[in-house]
Amino acid sequence: MNLLILNRLTAEKLNAVVELDRLCFGGLWTLEGYQREVDSSHSDLFGLFLPFSSLLVGFGCLWSIVDEAHITILAVHPEHQRQGLGQAILVALLWSANQRGLERASLEVRASNESAIALYQKFGFKTAGRRRKYYQDTGEDALILWRGDLQAPEFTNTLATWQQETSDLIFQSTGYQLQLDLPEWGAGEPAPCGGSPH
Ligand SMILES: CC(C)(COP(=O)(O)OP(=O)(O)OC[C@H]1O[C@@H](n2cnc3c(N)ncnc32)[C@H](O)[C@@H]1OP(=O)(O)O)[C@@H](O)C(=O)NCCC(=O)NCCS
């Protein structure tokens, strides 16, 4: 079976992350920056891999701060965009936030980044504010997006539905089966996307 594997990034994969970061953002974080995320128990840094080539096609990160999941970065390789991979990473980050007991998720996004804003809106993020001239390179504003209710009783079902829909979408668009290889969410076995991580 052709699998697309989402797992926690480890130190030996960080060169690939830095390369994809350069391609998508022009070099936002350094290798040392990503290493700090790998080392921190307050961070989740997830990657999506094509297993046969071991190609990293996407990654995302959140910081757990008090009761909030701050999504710090999310990117999909330009040649693999619009196939559901971005939403697979976002849903995994929201799963993780839920598992960590966090109440809400937040992030900053360039006001002109319509594709990212559309992605976040699709998963219930709303605009909570604007940081003027937040990005030093262009002087562009950031929108602050926010999503609450991560501990609402129905949110676990919502996440399971999103995972199933995302898995179906990816299979239709790529022919790959999405697999969440996050043993700490299950009983030590990789959980197929759409299955319960509990
Ligand atoms: C934003 C990004 C991660 C989206 O990843 P992706 O894999 O292409 O997105 P998906 O295929 O999972 O799309 C999911 C949803 O996002 C929205 N979306 C994604 N790309 C879009 C586009 N070009 N135009 C409009 N909506 C878009 C849509 O709502 C889409 O759902 P739909 O297909 O049902 O319409 C990707 O474009 C990217 O890496 N951009 C460069 C880095 C970046 O800007 N990251 C965000 C920083 S906050």
The ligand as an SDF file (V2000), in Angstrom:
LIG
                    3D

 48 50  0  0  0  0  0  0  0  0999 V2000
   -1.1780   27.1250    3.4150 C   0  0  0  0  0  0  0  0  0  0  0  0
   -0.7240   25.7410    2.9720 C   0  0  0  0  0  0  0  0  0  0  0  0
   -0.0670   25.0580    4.1620 C   0  0  0  0  0  0  0  0  0  0  0  0
   -1.9600   24.9250    2.5560 C   0  0  0  0  0  0  0  0  0  0  0  0
   -1.5260   23.5930    2.3000 O   0  0  0  0  0  0  0  0  0  0  0  0
   -2.2320   22.6870    1.1830 P   0  0  0  0  0  0  0  0  0  0  0  0
   -1.7570   21.3090    1.3790 O   0  0  0  0  0  0  0  0  0  0  0  0
   -2.0730   23.2730   -0.1460 O   0  0  0  0  0  0  0  0  0  0  0  0
   -3.7610   22.8120    1.6160 O   0  0  0  0  0  0  0  0  0  0  0  0
   -4.9130   21.7100    1.4790 P   0  0  0  0  0  0  0  0  0  0  0  0
   -4.8320   21.0760    0.1450 O   0  0  0  0  0  0  0  0  0  0  0  0
   -4.9000   20.8320    2.6720 O   0  0  0  0  0  0  0  0  0  0  0  0
   -6.2000   22.6370    1.4990 O   0  0  0  0  0  0  0  0  0  0  0  0
   -7.0890   22.6480    2.5890 C   0  0  0  0  0  0  0  0  0  0  0  0
   -7.9570   23.8950    2.4930 C   0  0  0  0  0  0  0  0  0  0  0  0
   -7.1320   25.0500    2.5530 O   0  0  0  0  0  0  0  0  0  0  0  0
   -7.6630   26.0690    1.6970 C   0  0  0  0  0  0  0  0  0  0  0  0
   -6.7070   26.3270    0.6190 N   0  0  0  0  0  0  0  0  0  0  0  0
   -5.4980   25.7450    0.4770 C   0  0  0  0  0  0  0  0  0  0  0  0
   -4.8550   26.2810   -0.5930 N   0  0  0  0  0  0  0  0  0  0  0  0
   -5.6840   27.2050   -1.1180 C   0  0  0  0  0  0  0  0  0  0  0  0
   -5.5940   28.0950   -2.2170 C   0  0  0  0  0  0  0  0  0  0  0  0
   -4.5010   28.1440   -2.9960 N   0  0  0  0  0  0  0  0  0  0  0  0
   -6.6240   28.9250   -2.4570 N   0  0  0  0  0  0  0  0  0  0  0  0
   -7.7410   28.9050   -1.6810 C   0  0  0  0  0  0  0  0  0  0  0  0
   -7.8990   28.0710   -0.6300 N   0  0  0  0  0  0  0  0  0  0  0  0
   -6.8690   27.2340   -0.3350 C   0  0  0  0  0  0  0  0  0  0  0  0
   -8.9630   25.5150    1.1610 C   0  0  0  0  0  0  0  0  0  0  0  0
   -9.9830   25.8620    2.0760 O   0  0  0  0  0  0  0  0  0  0  0  0
   -8.7090   24.0240    1.2050 C   0  0  0  0  0  0  0  0  0  0  0  0
   -9.8830   23.2720    1.2910 O   0  0  0  0  0  0  0  0  0  0  0  0
  -10.6850   22.8460   -0.0580 P   0  0  0  0  0  0  0  0  0  0  0  0
   -9.6930   22.0980   -0.9040 O   0  0  0  0  0  0  0  0  0  0  0  0
  -11.7960   21.9970    0.4680 O   0  0  0  0  0  0  0  0  0  0  0  0
  -11.1100   24.1080   -0.7190 O   0  0  0  0  0  0  0  0  0  0  0  0
    0.2320   25.8190    1.7520 C   0  0  0  0  0  0  0  0  0  0  0  0
   -0.3630   26.6230    0.7700 O   0  0  0  0  0  0  0  0  0  0  0  0
    1.6090   26.3520    2.0620 C   0  0  0  0  0  0  0  0  0  0  0  0
    2.4930   25.6060    2.5110 O   0  0  0  0  0  0  0  0  0  0  0  0
    1.8540   27.6640    1.8290 N   0  0  0  0  0  0  0  0  0  0  0  0
    3.1690   28.2440    2.0270 C   0  0  0  0  0  0  0  0  0  0  0  0
    3.5180   28.3420    3.5020 C   0  0  0  0  0  0  0  0  0  0  0  0
    2.4750   29.1250    4.2570 C   0  0  0  0  0  0  0  0  0  0  0  0
    2.0420   30.1830    3.8530 O   0  0  0  0  0  0  0  0  0  0  0  0
    2.0800   28.5850    5.4330 N   0  0  0  0  0  0  0  0  0  0  0  0
    1.1130   29.1870    6.3180 C   0  0  0  0  0  0  0  0  0  0  0  0
    1.8060   30.0500    7.2860 C   0  0  0  0  0  0  0  0  0  0  0  0
    0.6590   30.5650    8.5600 S   0  0  0  0  0  0  0  0  0  0  0  0
  1  2  1  0
  2  3  1  0
  2  4  1  0
  2 36  1  0
  4  5  1  0
  5  6  1  0
  6  7  2  0
  6  8  1  0
  6  9  1  0
  9 10  1  0
 10 11  2  0
 10 12  1  0
 10 13  1  0
 13 14  1  0
 14 15  1  0
 15 16  1  0
 15 30  1  0
 16 17  1  0
 17 18  1  0
 17 28  1  0
 18 19  1  0
 18 27  1  0
 19 20  2  0
 20 21  1  0
 21 22  1  0
 21 27  2  0
 22 23  1  0
 22 24  2  0
 24 25  1  0
 25 26  2  0
 26 27  1  0
 28 29  1  0
 28 30  1  0
 30 31  1  0
 31 32  1  0
 32 33  2  0
 32 34  1  0
 32 35  1  0
 36 37  1  0
 36 38  1  0
 38 39  2  0
 38 40  1  0
 40 41  1  0
 41 42  1  0
 42 43  1  0
 43 44  2  0
 43 45  1  0
 45 46  1  0
 46 47  1  0
 47 48  1  0
M  END
$$$$
